[in-house]
């Protein structure tokens, strides 16, 4: 036996590639290279595999959610381009910076595209809403406001009068009381009574004057000894004195609890209205049967009240009864006539309002006639008559 060196491990048998195998490998590499080149040549470098799998669904899934939900007003032509570019235009020009976040939700974009179809038609009827409904509403408001406002104002000016339980319909001063009570110039009592025959004191009369003539608040208060500072009628008393309706008594007294007479009511109204006395007061006052009872200081004032229609006498218009205490109904009637003279109220026809008459002048013109009859027979009377004339 001969010694041989250790045998080296046999190398694996290498088989040479055949021609068919070489061609197959070459075609495979060429195909892979073509795919890579085609994918790299695309403008979208994010390897969007969804575009390869379902190219027909990408425009609706990638364009509409980005235009409607996150960015409703794109910068490129906001008037008509975004609405018209949804079905046909390519999405790369608008959605290019936001495509990396879309591939993760491949199934959700299809339902999200549904609201975009509902949002688009809502923009078309918007120009119609501010035109037709607004004009219709404004026309209806103007047409309905005109007939409804005018009667409301008329009712608010003159409220209904208060139905007092002690003033019957046939009462002589009912209409005067109704007018003043409806304007809150005169008020009743808690038991719904007016008490028309109750006397009125000077403090109550001052309060009525304050409400009737809308007097301005007095700047200076008069310190009467018999009017406390916290007296309920002290502001009305101050206003009545400053307006010229009332005056105080000597020793700085006002006598607020003293009942006011009819002549004092008429003198106060004439003084506050600044009515001038007529030139022949006695001739005017001859209409009253009790003219002799009028105080001397009030002759001119009562004559002015008579000529201006302020005097209201009940039951006999020819009886003035000047020194009688004035009742609430009489004060209401005289205050009403003063407001008519001022032009704030309309006149009420009443037989109790004294009017200026001319019978006294006719009686004096007729009286000289019988004195002239005996002139032819008595010469002495002729001389006496001439001297008297």
C-alpha positions in Angstrom: 0.0 0.0 0.0 1.2 3.3 -0.8 0.7 6.4 1.5 -1.5 9.0 -0.1 -2.0 12.6 1.1 -5.3 13.4 2.7 -8.0 14.0 0.2 -9.4 17.5 0.0 -13.1 17.9 0.3 -14.9 17.7 -2.9 -16.2 20.9 -4.2 -19.9 21.2 -5.0 -20.6 20.5 -8.5 -21.3 23.8 -10.3 -23.7 23.5 -13.1 -23.6 26.2 -15.7 -26.8 28.2 -16.3 -28.8 27.4 -19.3 -29.8 29.8 -21.9 -33.5 29.7 -21.0 -32.8 30.4 -17.3 -30.6 33.4 -18.2 -33.3 34.9 -20.3 -35.9 34.5 -17.5 -33.7 36.2 -14.9 -33.0 39.1 -17.3 -36.7 39.5 -18.0 -37.4 39.5 -14.2 -34.8 42.2 -13.4 -36.0 44.3 -16.4 -39.6 44.1 -15.2 -38.6 45.1 -11.6 -36.5 48.0 -13.0 -39.4 49.2 -15.1 -41.7 49.1 -12.2 -39.3 51.1 -10.0 -38.7 53.6 -12.7 -42.4 54.1 -13.3 -43.1 54.5 -9.7 -40.2 57.0 -9.2 -41.2 59.0 -12.2 -44.6 59.8 -10.6 -45.0 63.2 -9.0 -46.4 61.6 -5.9 -43.3 60.3 -4.0 -45.2 58.9 -1.0 -45.7 55.4 -2.5 -49.5 55.6 -2.5 -50.4 52.0 -3.0 -54.2 52.8 -2.8 -53.8 54.6 -6.1 -52.5 51.4 -7.7 -55.2 49.2 -6.1 -58.4 51.4 -6.7 -57.6 54.3 -9.0 -61.3 55.0 -9.6 -62.1 55.7 -5.9 -59.1 58.0 -5.1 -60.5 61.3 -6.5 -63.6 61.2 -4.3 -61.8 59.8 -1.2 -58.9 62.2 -1.3 -60.3 65.4 -2.6 -63.7 66.0 -1.1 -62.9 65.4 2.6 -59.9 67.7 2.4 -61.8 70.5 0.7 -65.0 70.4 2.8 -63.9 69.4 6.3 -60.5 70.8 7.2 -60.2 73.6 4.6 -63.6 74.8 3.5 -62.2 77.9 1.7 -59.2 77.1 -0.4 -57.0 79.9 -1.7 -57.2 79.0 -5.4 -60.4 80.6 -6.9 -62.9 80.3 -4.1 -65.9 81.2 -6.2 -66.5 78.3 -8.6 -63.3 76.1 -8.9 -63.6 74.0 -5.7 -67.2 72.9 -6.5 -66.5 72.1 -10.2 -63.1 70.3 -9.6 -64.5 67.5 -7.5 -65.6 65.0 -10.1 -63.1 65.6 -12.9 -59.9 67.4 -12.0 -56.8 65.5 -10.6 -56.4 65.8 -6.8 -52.6 66.2 -6.8 -52.6 70.0 -7.4 -54.8 70.6 -4.3 -54.1 67.7 -1.9 -50.4 67.2 -2.5 -49.2 68.4 1.0 -51.7 66.3 2.9 -51.5 62.9 1.2 -49.2 61.2 3.8 -52.0 61.1 6.4 -54.6 59.6 4.0 -53.4 56.0 3.4 -53.9 55.0 7.0 -57.7 55.4 6.6 -58.4 53.6 3.4 -61.9 52.6 4.2 -63.2 55.7 5.8 -62.9 58.3 3.0 -65.7 56.8 1.0 -68.5 57.5 3.6 -66.9 60.9 4.4 -67.4 62.0 0.8 -71.2 61.8 1.2 -71.6 65.2 3.1 -69.7 67.0 0.4 -72.6 66.2 -2.0 -75.0 67.7 0.5 -72.9 70.8 1.3 -72.6 71.9 -2.3 -76.4 72.4 -3.1 -76.9 74.4 0.1 -74.8 77.2 -1.3 -77.0 77.8 -4.4 -80.3 78.9 -2.6 -78.4 81.3 -0.2 -78.8 84.4 -2.4 -82.6 83.8 -2.5 -83.2 83.8 1.3 -82.2 87.4 2.1 -84.3 88.7 -0.8 -87.8 87.2 -0.9 -88.5 86.4 2.8 -87.1 89.7 4.1 -89.1 91.8 1.8 -92.2 89.7 2.6 -91.7 90.1 6.3 -91.0 93.8 6.1 -94.1 94.4 4.0 -96.3 92.4 6.3 -95.0 94.2 9.4 -95.6 97.6 7.9 -99.0 96.7 6.7 -100.0 95.3 10.1 -98.4 98.0 12.2 -100.4 100.9 10.7 -104.0 99.8 11.7 -102.9 98.5 15.1 -100.9 101.4 16.5 -103.4 104.3 15.9 -106.3 103.0 17.9 -104.0 102.1 20.8 -102.7 105.6 21.1 -106.3 107.0 21.2 -107.3 104.7 23.9 -104.3 105.4 26.1 -104.8 109.2 26.0 -108.3 109.1 27.4 -108.9 106.2 29.8 -112.4 105.2 30.7 -114.0 107.1 33.6 -114.4 105.6 37.1 -117.8 104.3 37.9 -118.5 105.8 41.3 -121.3 104.1 43.2 -122.6 107.4 44.6 -122.8 109.4 41.4 -125.9 108.4 39.5 -126.3 108.9 35.8 -128.8 111.8 36.2 -126.5 113.7 38.6 -126.0 117.2 37.4 -122.2 117.1 37.6 -121.7 113.5 36.4 -120.1 114.5 33.1 -117.6 116.9 34.8 -116.6 114.3 37.3 -116.1 111.6 34.6 -113.8 113.8 32.6 -111.6 114.7 35.5 -111.5 111.2 37.0 -110.5 109.7 33.7 -107.4 112.0 33.7 -106.6 111.3 37.4 -107.2 114.9 38.4 -109.9 113.8 40.9 -109.9 110.5 42.6 -112.4 108.7 44.7 -112.2 106.9 48.0 -111.3 103.2 48.7 -115.0 102.2 48.9 -115.5 103.3 45.2 -117.3 106.4 46.2 -116.8 110.0 45.1 -118.8 111.8 47.8 -119.8 114.7 45.5 -121.5 116.8 48.3 -118.5 116.6 50.6 -116.8 120.0 51.3 -113.2 120.7 50.1 -110.6 122.3 52.3 -107.8 124.6 51.1 -105.1 121.8 51.2 -107.3 119.5 49.1 -108.0 122.3 46.6 -104.3 123.0 46.3 -103.7 119.3 45.5 -106.4 119.4 42.8 -104.8 122.5 41.2 -101.4 120.7 41.1 -102.8 117.8 39.1 -105.1 119.9 36.9 -102.7 122.5 35.6 -99.4 120.6 35.6 -97.6 123.2 37.6 -93.9 123.3 37.7 -92.3 122.4 41.1 -91.7 125.5 43.2 -88.1 126.4 43.8 -88.8 128.3 47.0 -90.9 126.9 49.9 -93.0 129.2 52.0 -92.7 128.5 55.7 -96.2 128.8 57.0 -96.7 128.5 60.7 -99.7 126.1 60.4 -98.2 123.9 57.6 -95.7 121.4 58.9 -92.6 120.6 56.8 -93.7 117.0 56.3 -97.4 117.8 55.6 -98.8 115.8 52.7 -100.0 118.8 50.8 -97.0 121.2 51.4 -95.5 120.8 47.9 -98.9 121.4 46.3 -99.5 124.5 48.5 -96.1 125.9 47.5 -96.9 125.4 43.8 -100.4 126.9 44.0 -99.0 130.0 45.7 -96.1 130.4 43.2 -98.5 130.0 40.3 -100.7 132.7 41.6 -103.8 130.6 42.4 -103.8 130.9 46.2 -102.5 133.3 48.8 -101.8 133.0 52.5 -103.3 134.8 55.4 -101.6 137.4 57.7 -99.1 136.2 60.2 -97.7 133.6 57.8 -100.7 131.3 58.0 -102.4 129.3 55.3 -105.2 127.5 57.1 -105.0 124.2 55.2 -107.9 122.6 57.0 -110.3 125.5 56.4 -113.1 124.7 53.9 -112.9 126.8 50.8 -116.0 128.7 49.6 -117.4 129.0 46.1 -116.2 132.6 45.7 -112.7 131.7 46.8 -112.6 128.9 44.2 -113.6 131.3 41.4 -111.2 134.0 42.6 -108.3 131.5 42.7 -109.0 130.2 39.1 -109.3 133.8 37.7 -106.0 134.7 39.4 -104.1 131.6 38.2 -105.4 132.1 34.6 -104.6 135.8 34.6 -108.0 136.8 33.4 -108.7 140.5 33.3 -111.7 142.1 34.9 -114.3 143.6 32.6 -114.9 147.4 32.5 -118.4 147.2 33.9 -118.5 144.4 36.5 -121.7 145.4 38.2 -123.6 145.2 34.9 -122.3 141.7 34.4 -123.1 140.6 37.9 -126.7 141.7 37.7 -127.4 138.3 36.2 -127.3 136.9 39.7 -130.2 137.4 42.1 -127.8 137.4 45.1 -125.1 139.7 43.6 -125.3 141.8 46.8 -123.7 138.8 48.7 -120.5 138.9 46.7 -117.6 140.4 48.7 -116.2 143.7 47.5 -112.7 142.3 46.9 -114.2 139.6 44.6 -116.5 141.7 42.4 -114.0 142.1 39.5 -112.9 138.5 39.8 -116.4 137.1 39.7 -117.3 139.3 36.8 -114.2 137.9 34.9 -115.2 134.4 35.8 -118.7 135.0 34.5 -117.6 136.4 31.2 -115.2 133.5 30.6 -117.7 130.7 31.5 -116.1 129.5 34.8 -119.3 129.8 36.9 -121.4 126.7 37.3 -124.5 127.0 39.5 -126.9 124.3 40.6 -129.8 124.1 40.8 -130.6 127.7 39.7 -128.0 129.3 37.4 -129.1 132.8 38.5 -128.2 132.1 42.2 -124.4 132.3 42.8 -124.4 131.6 46.5 -120.8 132.9 46.8 -120.2 132.3 50.5 -121.4 128.7 50.5 -118.7 126.0 51.1 -117.8 124.5 47.8 -118.5 120.8 47.3 -116.4 118.3 45.4 -118.9 118.2 42.5 -118.9 122.1 42.3 -115.1 122.2 42.4 -115.0 119.5 39.7 -117.3 121.6 37.4 -115.3 124.8 37.9 -112.0 123.2 37.4 -113.3 121.6 34.2 -114.4 125.0 32.9 -111.0 126.5 33.7 -109.3 123.7 31.7 -111.7 124.4 28.8 -110.6 128.1 29.0 -107.0 127.0 29.0 -107.7 124.9 25.9 -106.9 121.5 27.5 -110.5 120.1 27.5 -113.5 120.3 25.2 -116.6 122.1 26.4 -119.6 120.2 27.8 -123.1 121.6 27.1 -124.8 122.2 30.4 -127.7 124.4 31.5 -125.9 125.1 34.8 -123.0 127.0 33.1 -123.7 130.8 33.5 -123.5 132.7 30.2 -123.2 136.4 29.8 -126.5 137.9 28.8 -127.7 141.3 27.6 -131.2 141.7 29.3 -129.9 144.2 31.9 -128.9 146.6 29.1 -132.3 146.3 27.4 -134.2 147.0 30.7 -132.2 150.2 31.2 -132.9 151.4 27.7 -136.6 150.9 28.2 -136.8 152.6 31.6 -136.5 156.2 30.3 -139.5 155.8 28.1 -142.2 156.1 30.8 -140.4 159.1 32.3 -140.7 161.0 29.0 -144.5 160.5 28.9 -145.5 163.1 31.5 -143.2 165.8 30.1 -145.8 167.8 28.3 -148.0 168.2 31.4 -145.3 168.8 34.2 -142.7 171.4 33.5 -141.0 170.8 36.7 -140.4 167.2 35.8 -138.8 168.3 32.5 -136.1 170.3 34.3 -135.6 167.4 36.8 -135.3 165.0 34.0 -132.8 167.1 32.2 -130.7 167.5 35.3 -130.7 163.8 36.0 -129.6 163.0 32.5 
